[in-house]
Amino acid sequence: MTQYRYLVSLPRGVCHFGHLSLSFGSQLCPVPSLCQKTPFLKLRLGKEITKLRKAKDISQDDLAVDCNMERSYLAEFEEGKANPSLKVLCKIAYGLKIQISQLFVNV
């Protein structure tokens, strides 16, 4: 088993990438530099989703319906409060009628 040198303490016991806790609500993360940047990346991705949605003149409600998710769930991604999974990103790209790679062009 690989040992990691960086300790990331989070209240839920997992890092932003979902790496499981090893003990006492803290855990060693295999990608600490990415985990530390995750809040910034989530915010940038959320702004990009919002920009693409508005450029296509689609409301949050309409996009949420097209993506088969709750509007509040979509709003969390747009506000950078939630970290979307690959499956969710695929749904959003499908709803926007774009390729998933276009979500990351300016991120």
C-alpha positions as CSV (number, residue, x, y, z in Angstrom):
1,M,0.0,0.0,0.0
2,T,1.3,3.4,-0.9
3,Q,1.8,5.9,1.9
4,Y,0.9,9.5,1.4
5,R,2.7,12.3,3.1
6,Y,0.0,15.0,3.1
7,L,-2.7,15.3,5.7
8,V,-6.0,16.9,4.7
9,S,-8.5,17.5,7.5
10,L,-12.1,17.8,6.6
11,P,-15.2,17.7,8.7
12,R,-16.8,14.9,6.8
13,G,-13.7,12.7,6.9
14,V,-13.2,12.7,3.1
15,C,-11.3,15.0,0.8
16,H,-13.0,16.9,-2.0
17,F,-12.3,14.0,-4.4
18,G,-14.0,11.5,-2.1
19,H,-10.9,9.7,-0.8
20,L,-12.0,7.8,2.2
21,S,-10.9,8.6,5.8
22,L,-8.2,6.5,7.3
23,S,-8.7,7.5,10.9
24,F,-10.2,10.1,13.3
25,G,-12.0,12.3,10.7
26,S,-8.7,13.1,9.0
27,Q,-7.2,11.4,6.0
28,L,-4.2,11.2,3.8
29,C,-5.0,12.3,0.3
30,P,-3.1,10.9,-2.7
31,V,-3.6,14.2,-4.6
32,P,-3.3,17.0,-2.0
33,S,-2.4,19.7,-4.5
34,L,-5.6,19.1,-6.4
35,C,-7.7,18.8,-3.2
36,Q,-6.4,22.2,-2.0
37,K,-7.4,23.8,-5.3
38,T,-10.8,22.1,-5.5
39,P,-12.9,25.0,-4.1
40,F,-11.4,27.3,-6.8
41,L,-11.9,24.7,-9.6
42,K,-15.5,24.1,-8.5
43,L,-16.2,27.8,-8.6
44,R,-14.7,28.2,-12.0
45,L,-16.5,25.2,-13.4
46,G,-19.8,26.5,-11.9
47,K,-19.3,29.9,-13.6
48,E,-18.5,28.2,-16.9
49,I,-21.7,26.1,-16.7
50,T,-23.7,29.3,-15.9
51,K,-22.1,31.2,-18.8
52,L,-22.8,28.4,-21.3
53,R,-26.4,28.1,-20.0
54,K,-27.0,31.8,-20.3
55,A,-25.4,32.0,-23.7
56,K,-27.9,29.4,-24.9
57,D,-30.7,31.4,-23.2
58,I,-31.7,28.4,-21.1
59,S,-33.2,28.8,-17.6
60,Q,-31.9,26.8,-14.6
61,D,-35.4,25.2,-14.5
62,D,-35.3,24.1,-18.1
63,L,-31.7,22.8,-17.9
64,A,-32.5,20.9,-14.7
65,V,-35.4,19.2,-16.5
66,D,-33.2,18.3,-19.5
67,C,-30.6,16.9,-17.1
68,N,-33.2,15.0,-15.1
69,M,-32.1,16.7,-11.8
70,E,-33.6,19.1,-9.3
71,R,-33.0,22.8,-10.0
72,S,-31.5,23.3,-6.5
73,Y,-29.0,20.5,-7.3
74,L,-27.9,22.3,-10.5
75,A,-27.7,25.6,-8.6
76,E,-25.3,24.1,-6.2
77,F,-22.9,23.2,-9.0
78,E,-23.3,26.7,-10.7
79,E,-22.5,28.3,-7.3
80,G,-19.4,26.2,-6.8
81,K,-20.9,24.6,-3.6
82,A,-20.9,21.0,-4.9
83,N,-18.4,18.9,-6.7
84,P,-20.2,17.3,-9.7
85,S,-19.5,13.7,-10.6
86,L,-18.6,12.7,-14.1
87,K,-22.1,11.4,-14.6
88,V,-23.6,14.7,-13.6
89,L,-21.2,16.6,-15.9
90,C,-22.3,14.3,-18.7
91,K,-25.9,15.1,-18.0
92,I,-25.2,18.9,-17.9
93,A,-23.2,18.7,-21.2
94,Y,-26.1,16.7,-22.8
95,G,-28.6,19.3,-21.5
96,L,-26.5,22.1,-23.0
97,K,-26.1,20.1,-26.2
98,I,-22.3,20.4,-26.0
99,Q,-19.4,18.0,-25.6
100,I,-18.3,17.5,-22.0
101,S,-14.8,18.9,-22.9
102,Q,-16.4,22.3,-23.6
103,L,-17.2,22.6,-19.9
104,F,-13.5,22.8,-19.1
105,V,-12.3,25.1,-21.9
106,N,-12.0,28.2,-19.6
107,V,-11.6,26.4,-16.3
